Amino acid sequence: MNKSKSVLLIVAAIFSGSVLADNKLSGLLEFDHKFNTSGLAEPAVTGYKVGVGYDGFNASFKSLSQSTETNLSYQFNKDGLVQFTPELEYEQKNNAVNVVKGGLTVSGSPFNGLFDNGFRVRADIEIEKTNNERSKQIRLDYYAGKQLDAFYAQAKVIGVKEMNNTLGKNLHKDQWVNLEARVTMTEYDFMPFVELSSEYSQVTKGYETYAKLGASYNF
């Protein structure tokens, strides 16, 4: 068992015990497997995620096939009509090009809770080991979701813009839009989900489709 998976198991064991008797404290375990469905020969990506939350503050760690992601966020006004959630994430990749991400999400449930929706703006900055900037992308997300009987459906539109003009000139596109749709079965404690996405690829100079299968457990 590698070090990342060992860390996940240890943290999960700590937070699945009696400490969760405090109703302000919550935990998350998640597993997913993402693969290309367009025929492009690229390896599938498997992820293991563990998270903990306390009174609006959330921290998570995710181990992927070629990287790890550490995320910190805090939700303001979590019981109000509109929530504000700043976040900071660090992605460490095996190819030595790491990514620092900072963003803000504004979310809520308008029209008497008819559906959930939110906007997020995030900056993703790739940093080489020498700390020289390689890529700076601005990402704008909009999502909408709704609970429907035994499952929760969510759709997301993601706009991406490469802000490094020198790098952008060498790309086939310096801005693009990705689409995601996810359905989660919520009638189980361990909730399975299916996600489909259309994502632009600078390698194929076109859109690739992906499927992600997984399950999450909130406690």
Rosetta silent file (secondary structure, phi, psi, omega in degrees, C-alpha in Angstrom):
SEQUENCE: MNKSKSVLLIVAAIFSGSVLADNKLSGLLEFDHKFNTSGLAEPAVTGYKVGVGYDGFNASFKSLSQSTETNLSYQFNKDGLVQFTPELEYEQKNNAVNVVKGGLTVSGSPFNGLFDNGFRVRADIEIEKTNNERSKQIRLDYYAGKQLDAFYAQAKVIGVKEMNNTLGKNLHKDQWVNLEARVTMTEYDFMPFVELSSEYSQVTKGYETYAKLGASYNF
SCORE:     score description
SCORE:     0.000 S_00000001
   1 L     0.000  130.504 -177.494    0.000    0.000    0.000 S_00000001
   2 L   -77.982  171.198 -174.101    1.496    3.393   -0.979 S_00000001
   3 H   -62.727  -40.976 -177.866    1.945    6.321    1.383 S_00000001
   4 H   -62.013  -44.008 -179.613   -1.016    8.361    0.073 S_00000001
   5 H   -67.919  -34.539  177.460   -3.499    5.528    0.566 S_00000001
   6 H   -63.565  -41.782  177.957   -2.103    4.854    4.053 S_00000001
   7 H   -61.266  -42.659  179.554   -2.694    8.498    5.006 S_00000001
   8 H   -59.962  -44.304 -178.520   -6.278    8.276    3.761 S_00000001
   9 H   -66.797  -39.592 -179.820   -6.995    5.190    5.855 S_00000001
  10 H   -65.274  -47.264 -179.623   -5.446    6.669    9.011 S_00000001
  11 H   -63.835  -40.139  178.661   -7.376    9.941    8.731 S_00000001
  12 H   -61.773  -40.830 -179.621  -10.605    8.071    7.993 S_00000001
  13 H   -65.238  -38.330 -179.468  -10.132    5.906   11.085 S_00000001
  14 H   -63.538  -45.570 -172.146   -9.547    8.951   13.290 S_00000001
  15 H   -90.880    0.048  177.077  -12.663   10.802   12.178 S_00000001
  16 L   -95.457    2.793 -178.057  -15.017    7.833   12.021 S_00000001
  17 L   -92.688 -156.120 -173.223  -14.892    7.334   15.797 S_00000001
  18 H   -68.077  -15.348  179.375  -16.597    8.955   18.752 S_00000001
  19 H   -60.937  -24.120 -179.895  -15.159   12.381   17.917 S_00000001
  20 H   -75.176    1.470  175.642  -17.974   12.676   15.351 S_00000001
  21 H   -62.574  -25.328  174.007  -20.452   12.870   18.223 S_00000001
  22 L   -71.746  116.014 -174.083  -20.039   16.645   17.857 S_00000001
  23 L   -71.352   -4.182  174.089  -22.715   17.454   15.278 S_00000001
  24 L   -85.410  -12.399 -177.160  -20.613   20.323   13.928 S_00000001
  25 E  -100.738  134.607 -179.324  -17.969   17.860   12.782 S_00000001
  26 E  -136.059  163.635  179.569  -18.395   15.881    9.563 S_00000001
  27 E  -137.882  161.693 -179.552  -16.352   13.531    7.423 S_00000001
  28 E  -143.112  133.778  169.032  -16.151   12.401    3.805 S_00000001
  29 E  -124.469  134.980 -178.214  -14.784    9.331    2.057 S_00000001
  30 E  -146.594  144.047  176.257  -14.884    9.156   -1.740 S_00000001
  31 E  -131.722  139.277  174.678  -13.625    6.897   -4.511 S_00000001
  32 E  -149.025  158.420 -179.302  -13.797    7.532   -8.269 S_00000001
  33 E  -138.402  115.316 -175.065  -12.492    6.110  -11.536 S_00000001
  34 E  -112.732  135.450 -178.102  -12.346    8.348  -14.643 S_00000001
  35 E  -146.020  154.552 -179.573  -11.710    7.117  -18.169 S_00000001
  36 E   -78.461  133.914  179.045  -11.845    8.373  -21.760 S_00000001
  37 L  -111.715    8.353 -178.192  -14.840    7.215  -23.808 S_00000001
  38 L   -93.325   -7.904 -177.466  -13.807    8.843  -27.123 S_00000001
  39 L    99.434   -4.453  177.545  -11.258    6.217  -28.094 S_00000001
  40 L   -70.123  130.409 -178.605   -8.190    8.313  -27.219 S_00000001
  41 L   -78.052   97.336  175.240   -5.472    6.083  -25.807 S_00000001
  42 L  -146.363  148.059 -175.733   -4.783    7.561  -22.381 S_00000001
  43 L   -67.628  146.180  173.826   -4.611    5.926  -18.958 S_00000001
  44 L   -70.489  157.687 -178.056   -7.627    5.941  -16.673 S_00000001
  45 E  -120.849  124.478  178.042   -7.348    7.943  -13.437 S_00000001
  46 E  -108.514  135.434 -178.266   -8.382    6.534  -10.062 S_00000001
  47 E  -126.836  143.769  175.234   -8.905    8.820   -7.079 S_00000001
  48 E  -125.809  126.160 -174.663   -9.256    8.322   -3.309 S_00000001
  49 E  -129.228  138.981  173.501  -10.455   11.279   -1.235 S_00000001
  50 E  -130.819  140.020 -179.026  -10.885   11.903    2.479 S_00000001
  51 E  -142.886  160.013  176.963  -12.266   15.088    3.994 S_00000001
  52 E  -141.320  142.239  178.927  -13.252   16.619    7.305 S_00000001
  53 E  -132.819  148.915  177.324  -15.449   19.608    8.070 S_00000001
  54 E  -148.222  111.107  172.429  -16.174   21.651   11.180 S_00000001
  55 L    50.964   48.124  177.161  -18.675   24.500   11.429 S_00000001
  56 L    99.169  -21.893  178.637  -18.137   25.776    7.867 S_00000001
  57 E   -90.856  134.775 -179.980  -14.445   24.917    7.568 S_00000001
  58 E  -133.185  140.203  175.804  -13.535   22.023    5.247 S_00000001
  59 E  -135.389  139.905  179.641  -10.264   20.273    4.474 S_00000001
  60 E  -144.792  156.315  176.387   -9.698   17.400    2.073 S_00000001
  61 E  -135.013  129.358 -179.019   -6.904   15.318    0.617 S_00000001
  62 E  -126.498  130.050  176.942   -7.214   13.380   -2.642 S_00000001
  63 E  -104.229  120.062  178.638   -4.763   10.852   -4.030 S_00000001
  64 L  -111.374  174.382 -176.390   -4.901   10.400   -7.819 S_00000001
  65 L   -61.207  -37.018 -175.782   -2.934    8.158  -10.165 S_00000001
  66 L  -124.441   12.723 -177.810   -0.441   10.900  -11.081 S_00000001
  67 E  -165.889  171.300  170.684   -0.981   13.599   -8.450 S_00000001
  68 E  -130.104  150.815 -179.307   -2.328   14.572   -5.039 S_00000001
  69 E  -129.114  126.800  175.966   -4.703   17.441   -4.182 S_00000001
  70 E  -116.314  123.372 -172.719   -4.960   19.236   -0.826 S_00000001
  71 E  -126.873  136.069  174.867   -7.916   21.611   -0.471 S_00000001
  72 E  -125.678  136.309  178.497   -8.943   24.084    2.250 S_00000001
  73 E  -150.434  160.815  175.868  -12.192   26.083    2.211 S_00000001
  74 E  -141.064  129.087 -179.307  -14.519   28.001    4.499 S_00000001
  75 L   -99.649  115.779  176.278  -18.233   28.615    3.906 S_00000001
  76 E   -86.943  146.151  176.142  -19.564   31.956    5.173 S_00000001
  77 L    56.760   44.554 -171.833  -23.256   32.407    5.983 S_00000001
  78 L   -64.981  -19.787  178.595  -23.815   28.671    5.595 S_00000001
  79 L  -103.176    5.889 -179.258  -27.389   28.866    6.921 S_00000001
  80 L   -92.408 -176.884 -179.676  -28.348   31.944    4.890 S_00000001
  81 L   -71.104  -31.534 -179.340  -29.908   32.364    1.461 S_00000001
  82 E  -126.852  133.604  179.650  -26.511   32.993   -0.170 S_00000001
  83 E  -112.982  146.613  177.500  -23.233   31.315    0.775 S_00000001
  84 E  -122.310  124.721 -174.676  -19.687   32.518    0.069 S_00000001
  85 E  -130.699   97.097  170.780  -16.921   29.921   -0.023 S_00000001
  86 E   -76.265  149.699 -179.249  -13.273   30.904   -0.593 S_00000001
  87 E  -144.323  155.223  175.192  -10.917   27.999   -1.251 S_00000001
  88 E  -137.553  131.092 -177.951   -7.231   27.257   -1.673 S_00000001
  89 E  -135.201  143.637  175.792   -5.890   24.091   -3.279 S_00000001
  90 E  -123.641  121.618  178.488   -2.434   22.701   -3.960 S_00000001
  91 E  -109.342  119.485  179.094   -2.004   19.988   -6.588 S_00000001
  92 E  -104.416  119.513 -176.200    1.304   18.130   -6.578 S_00000001
  93 E  -103.992  152.929  179.824    1.998   16.250   -9.798 S_00000001
  94 L   -69.766  -19.832 -179.074    4.434   13.442  -10.448 S_00000001
  95 L   -87.710   12.146  173.643    5.866   15.311  -13.459 S_00000001
  96 L    73.149   10.530  173.818    7.215   18.029  -11.116 S_00000001
  97 L  -109.086  102.739 -174.536    4.841   20.722  -12.420 S_00000001
  98 E   -95.051  161.600 -174.532    2.642   21.643   -9.473 S_00000001
  99 E  -129.317  129.666  172.698   -0.512   23.786   -9.457 S_00000001
 100 E  -105.812  130.572 -175.690   -1.718   26.360   -6.933 S_00000001
 101 E  -127.743  132.423  175.928   -5.452   27.146   -7.133 S_00000001
 102 E  -134.192  133.098 -175.778   -7.417   29.888   -5.405 S_00000001
 103 E  -151.338  174.605  177.409  -11.106   30.567   -5.873 S_00000001
 104 E  -140.431  129.209  176.977  -14.414   31.896   -4.576 S_00000001
 105 E  -112.536  133.355  172.819  -17.851   30.277   -4.909 S_00000001
 106 E  -114.465  119.436 -172.365  -21.140   32.134   -4.464 S_00000001
 107 E  -137.170  165.333  178.430  -24.030   29.682   -4.089 S_00000001
 108 E   178.346 -179.613  179.348  -27.635   29.414   -2.974 S_00000001
 109 L  -127.329   88.717 -176.099  -31.074   27.902   -3.581 S_00000001
 110 H   -76.186  174.145  176.231  -33.341   30.524   -5.210 S_00000001
 111 H    55.686   50.789  177.900  -37.085   30.389   -5.832 S_00000001
 112 H    58.249   38.495  176.925  -37.911   28.818   -2.464 S_00000001
 113 H    76.283   21.738 -179.070  -35.317   26.096   -2.903 S_00000001
 114 L   -58.979  -39.906  175.902  -36.511   25.029   -6.357 S_00000001
 115 L  -156.063  161.838  175.825  -32.919   24.212   -7.306 S_00000001
 116 E   -94.001  145.860  172.739  -29.353   24.776   -6.130 S_00000001
 117 E  -154.196  163.680 -178.989  -26.948   26.886   -8.136 S_00000001
 118 E  -166.448  155.444  174.643  -23.617   28.586   -7.817 S_00000001
 119 E  -117.749  142.461  174.928  -20.867   30.536   -9.545 S_00000001
 120 E  -135.395  136.785  169.904  -17.161   30.020   -8.989 S_00000001
 121 E  -116.939  133.907 -176.050  -14.145   31.987  -10.164 S_00000001
 122 E  -145.070  140.976  173.795  -10.754   30.342   -9.727 S_00000001
 123 E  -105.727  127.853  177.827   -7.157   31.029  -10.731 S_00000001
 124 E  -113.905  116.209 -177.356   -4.969   27.993  -11.494 S_00000001
 125 E  -117.495  118.781  176.848   -1.240   28.728  -11.578 S_00000001
 126 E   -84.652  132.398 -177.289    1.239   26.047  -12.628 S_00000001
 127 E  -124.384  126.731  172.967    4.595   26.355  -10.895 S_00000001
 128 L   -77.571  169.135 -177.603    7.784   24.577  -11.865 S_00000001
 129 L   -62.541  -21.889  177.105   10.169   23.468   -9.140 S_00000001
 130 L   -82.878    1.884 -179.240   12.196   26.625   -9.754 S_00000001
 131 L    70.054   15.777  173.435    9.042   28.610   -8.872 S_00000001
 132 L   -81.551  138.847  179.808    8.882   30.127  -12.368 S_00000001
 133 E   -69.089  133.738  177.603    5.363   30.688  -13.644 S_00000001
 134 E  -109.519  -47.104 -177.906    4.418   28.325  -16.455 S_00000001
 135 E  -146.212  140.589  175.899    0.686   28.749  -16.949 S_00000001
 136 E  -131.482  111.088 -177.926   -1.967   30.955  -15.405 S_00000001
 137 E  -113.626  141.515  171.618   -5.561   30.037  -16.140 S_00000001
 138 E  -105.024  129.780 -177.276   -8.772   31.720  -15.040 S_00000001
 139 E  -120.578  130.136  176.717  -11.702   29.342  -14.633 S_00000001
 140 E  -118.721  122.891 -178.795  -15.370   30.376  -14.396 S_00000001
 141 E  -115.683  144.747  165.253  -17.934   27.745  -13.339 S_00000001
 142 E  -132.719  131.303  177.870  -21.700   27.768  -13.187 S_00000001
 143 E  -131.690  153.422  174.508  -23.599   24.798  -11.798 S_00000001
 144 E  -139.620  138.672 -178.247  -27.239   23.954  -11.138 S_00000001
 145 E  -146.098  160.089 -179.314  -28.565   20.949   -9.253 S_00000001
 146 E  -152.902  140.214  173.841  -31.771   19.494   -7.870 S_00000001
 147 E   -81.153  123.806 -179.106  -32.811   16.658   -5.576 S_00000001
 148 E  -125.884   97.726  179.847  -35.188   14.333   -7.441 S_00000001
 149 L    52.432 -109.544 -172.302  -36.617   11.573   -5.250 S_00000001
 150 L   -92.515    5.132  179.979  -33.795    9.050   -4.823 S_00000001
 151 E  -145.240  159.908  178.702  -31.078   10.919   -6.714 S_00000001
 152 E  -114.641  125.934 -178.549  -29.438   14.322   -7.059 S_00000001
 153 E  -109.541  136.467 -179.588  -28.788   15.668  -10.569 S_00000001
 154 E  -141.570  139.688  175.278  -26.256   18.396  -11.314 S_00000001
 155 E  -123.997  146.286 -176.306  -24.990   20.071  -14.493 S_00000001
 156 E  -139.778  138.339  173.319  -21.941   22.316  -14.760 S_00000001
 157 E  -114.783  129.439 -174.283  -20.514   24.677  -17.402 S_00000001
 158 E  -125.854  116.404  175.046  -16.806   25.499  -17.060 S_00000001
 159 E  -101.083  134.833 -177.244  -15.081   28.286  -18.981 S_00000001
 160 E  -127.147  134.875  178.514  -11.266   28.338  -19.058 S_00000001
 161 E  -131.424  125.555  175.322   -8.968   31.134  -20.282 S_00000001
 162 E   -81.335  118.424 -175.298   -5.153   30.939  -20.524 S_00000001
 163 L   -92.213  -13.318  176.657   -3.843   34.275  -19.240 S_00000001
 164 L   -81.329  101.857 -173.880   -0.174   33.702  -20.081 S_00000001
 165 H   -62.506  -34.945  178.946   -0.065   35.305  -23.539 S_00000001
 166 H   -63.720  -44.708  177.930    3.290   33.773  -24.407 S_00000001
 167 H   -71.636  -37.975 -177.887    2.002   30.295  -23.683 S_00000001
 168 H   -61.936  -32.484  179.634   -1.413   31.028  -25.188 S_00000001
 169 L   -64.760  -24.439 -178.393    0.101   31.829  -28.592 S_00000001
 170 L   -93.252   -1.751  179.297    1.428   28.271  -28.777 S_00000001
 171 L   -93.435  152.591  175.213   -1.913   26.659  -27.932 S_00000001
 172 L   -65.156  -38.150  173.602   -4.528   25.643  -30.478 S_00000001
 173 L  -135.591  140.204  175.290   -7.049   27.504  -28.304 S_00000001
 174 L  -102.632    0.704  171.681   -6.362   29.885  -25.421 S_00000001
 175 E  -150.645  145.073 -175.834   -9.956   29.696  -24.162 S_00000001
 176 E  -158.794  169.897 -178.629  -12.522   26.900  -24.146 S_00000001
 177 E  -128.018  128.455  175.048  -15.651   25.590  -22.429 S_00000001
 178 E  -107.915  154.434  179.904  -16.070   22.190  -20.748 S_00000001
 179 E  -126.225  142.223  177.469  -19.353   20.539  -19.745 S_00000001
 180 E  -137.187  146.470  173.443  -20.134   18.126  -16.894 S_00000001
 181 E  -140.560  133.428 -177.584  -23.244   16.255  -15.757 S_00000001
 182 E  -134.990  140.619  173.794  -23.489   14.100  -12.628 S_00000001
 183 E  -123.673  126.140 -179.549  -26.183   11.922  -11.078 S_00000001
 184 E  -118.234  128.199  176.394  -25.781   10.746   -7.454 S_00000001
 185 E   -80.723  113.134 -171.531  -27.963    8.087   -5.837 S_00000001
 186 L  -100.660    1.811 -178.287  -28.791    9.611   -2.449 S_00000001
 187 L   -82.800   -4.546  179.569  -30.978    6.909   -0.905 S_00000001
 188 L  -110.884  151.930  174.781  -27.906    4.992    0.296 S_00000001
 189 L   -63.975  -41.687  176.702  -25.419    5.921    3.029 S_00000001
 190 E   -98.213  101.248 -165.291  -22.617    5.091    0.594 S_00000001
 191 E   -91.543  111.507  176.518  -23.795    7.115   -2.417 S_00000001
 192 E   -75.724  152.029  177.642  -22.757    5.923   -5.905 S_00000001
 193 E  -144.153  157.209  175.376  -22.506    8.460   -8.717 S_00000001
 194 E  -128.337  131.860  179.470  -21.983    8.645  -12.479 S_00000001
 195 E  -129.242  135.242  174.610  -20.450   11.663  -14.178 S_00000001
 196 E  -118.553  141.353 -178.587  -20.101   12.422  -17.900 S_00000001
 197 E  -143.664  152.401  172.850  -17.974   15.263  -19.230 S_00000001
 198 E  -119.468  116.045 -171.435  -16.893   16.900  -22.472 S_00000001
 199 E  -128.362  136.088  179.836  -13.419   18.425  -22.106 S_00000001
 200 E   -74.671  138.498 -179.768  -11.226   20.276  -24.574 S_00000001
 201 E  -118.521  125.462  174.690   -7.843   18.673  -25.302 S_00000001
 202 L   -71.987  -18.214 -179.677   -4.820   20.622  -26.541 S_00000001
 203 L   -75.834  -50.851 -178.631   -3.365   17.282  -27.693 S_00000001
 204 L   -89.913   -8.341 -178.355   -6.173   16.265  -30.058 S_00000001
 205 L    57.648   38.048  178.985   -7.253   19.887  -30.694 S_00000001
 206 E  -162.661 -175.232 -178.293  -10.840   18.875  -30.052 S_00000001
 207 E   -92.200  135.875  175.459  -13.255   17.744  -27.383 S_00000001
 208 E  -111.287  147.394  177.104  -12.890   14.407  -25.625 S_00000001
 209 E  -105.748  143.183 -177.561  -15.647   12.699  -23.642 S_00000001
 210 E  -132.588  153.866  172.114  -15.043   11.087  -20.261 S_00000001
 211 E  -123.887  141.762  177.009  -16.996    8.984  -17.800 S_00000001
 212 E  -128.746  126.644  177.105  -16.404    8.908  -14.058 S_00000001
 213 E  -115.186  136.818 -178.604  -17.801    6.221  -11.766 S_00000001
 214 E  -168.164 -173.132  178.264  -17.535    6.511   -8.010 S_00000001
 215 E  -154.184  148.002  178.390  -19.126    6.568   -4.601 S_00000001
 216 E  -132.385  150.615 -179.934  -19.014    8.893   -1.599 S_00000001
 217 E  -131.638  118.090  177.782  -19.812    8.417    2.068 S_00000001
 218 E  -103.039  133.220 -179.427  -20.641   11.355    4.339 S_00000001
 219 L  -143.678    0.000    0.000  -20.545   10.870    8.112 S_00000001
